[in-house]
Every structure is written in structure tokens, then in C-alpha cells.
Amino acid sequence: MTDLEALRGVLAEPPPVEFSAVDLADVMRRGRRRRRLRRLSAAAATVVVLVGVVVGAQLLRTPGAPAVTTLAVTAAQPERRAAAPIGEVVGTKIEDPEGEVVLFFERAPAGPDSSPYQLVLGHRKGDGITAELATGSRSSAPGFHALTAGRPGRDLPLYGYYTGPATRITAEVGGLMYGAEAQHVEALAVTVFWFPRRDTTVLGGIVTLPMNAYSAAGDSLPK
């Protein structure tokens, strides 16, 4: 017997193990089940990613960010006279031909819900101080008071005071936050604030304005 005949004999022998017929229906059933599991796994992974993004965005937000409160902006009462300040005269470091723009309190008739003081805008030139814009009596309640528009092109575009320990004051316009300069007047337990002249175009002529006040720790304060 040749080697070729031996090889033919081996190939002609039946396999030692008989394989059962393939169940096509079962194969298709298992395939569908696996595809469903893969789709569910992918969907679950997507949900996890979205939840992570939302949670991350919440964590990145400013802690304790309050709902902004809209306050009315009033016009001051023009008057030019010698000033009679009570407590500290707050300098704004804004100069014009009349001198430095300043803010201070003077005595005023007391009402049922107000203490006998009013915020005044004036100028300081040399040793003299003039009173030019009075903003009404000071309220005794905590929060914003005397939110006042200055004269366009002069003075400050917006100023006022906050009764309480505010160290940061912001206003929101068009979805953007604008920070005010602020100085605490210890004798009256109030914080005087004003916005710089560079914000005149944004804040000039506004009659209502969303405002926020924050403590030194960054916590929101009552409006």
C-alpha cells in the first residue's frame, strides 16, 4: 500500500464523534438576547455619564448661590449745599472738575420704619464737602436701601447702601454679573456701595435691577 492509499483510507474513516444538527432557531434566539444585553449596557453607561455631567455641573456652581432679587432704582433729589456728614465720608476715588465724588450720611426726619439718616452723594474738594444728591431716609431693616441712579455723565451710575455686614455686592444685567465697590461704615452698621463709571453704559437708565449681597464667608445675605 502506498502512502497515498493510506492517506485516502484515513480520510475515508468516519469521525470518532458525531455532531448533532445545528439548531438555527436557538442560535438566533441567543444572538438576539446578546444584542439586547449589549444595547442595555450601552444605555446604562450613557445614563451614568449624563448623571455625572449634571452632578459635576452642580458641584461647580457657586455654593449657596441665591435667587437674585430685583430692586427698584430711584432718582435722587438734587440739592447743592454745605454738607453735615454723620460718621465716615466714603471716598470713591472718582474725580471730576468739582472734586472727588463722595458718599456719606446726614440726619433726616425719622419715620415709623426708618432711622433718622439719609444717604447723600456729594463732592470733596480740598477740605470742603458739598451735598448734592439726597436719597431719602435710611431704613432700619436689614437689606438693600436707597438704590439710586446718579446723573448721567457725572457722579456714579448707581449707588446705595446695605444694612448689615455685606462685603460683596453684585448686580445682574443681561445674564452678566457686575461687581460694586463697597465700604463698611462701622458707626452706622451699614455698607455703602457704588458702581464705577465704566459701568455707566450698562447701568445708566435702568429702573429695576437684580441685586445680591454676600458676607465675608461668601454666604448670601437677605435682600
BELBELNOR-V475269 format. One record per backbone hydrogen bond with DSSP energy under -1.0 kcal/mol. NH is the residue of the N-H (numbers start at 1). CO is the residue of the C=O. Records with the same first field share a line. If there is no record, write none. Layout:
NH = CO  CO
This chain:
6 = 2
7 = 3
8 = 4
9 = 5
10 = 6
11 = 7
12 = 8
24 = 22
27 = 23
28 = 24
29 = 25
30 = 26
31 = 27
32 = 28
33 = 29
34 = 30
35 = 31
36 = 32
37 = 33
38 = 34
39 = 35
40 = 36
41 = 37
42 = 38
43 = 39
44 = 40
45 = 41
46 = 42
47 = 43
48 = 44
49 = 45
50 = 46
51 = 47
52 = 48
53 = 49
54 = 50
55 = 51
56 = 52
57 = 53
58 = 54
59 = 55
60 = 56
65 = 62
69 = 211
71 = 209
73 = 207
74 = 147
77 = 134
79 = 132
81 = 131
83 = 129
86 = 105
90 = 103
92 = 101
96 = 99
99 = 96
100 = 124
101 = 94
102 = 122
103 = 90
104 = 120
106 = 118
108 = 116
114 = 111
115 = 138
117 = 115
118 = 106
120 = 104
121 = 133
122 = 102
123 = 130
124 = 100
125 = 128
128 = 125
130 = 123
131 = 81
132 = 121
133 = 121
134 = 77
135 = 119
138 = 117
140 = 113
143 = 163
144 = 223
145 = 161
148 = 159
149 = 74
154 = 151
159 = 148
160 = 193
161 = 145
162 = 191
163 = 143
164 = 189
166 = 164
167 = 214
168 = 214
170 = 212
171 = 178
172 = 210
173 = 176
176 = 173
178 = 171
180 = 169
181 = 194
183 = 192
185 = 190
190 = 185
191 = 162
192 = 183
193 = 160
194 = 181
195 = 158
199 = 196
200 = 197
203 = 199
204 = 200
206 = 203
209 = 71
211 = 69
212 = 170
214 = 168
215 = 219
218 = 215
221 = 213
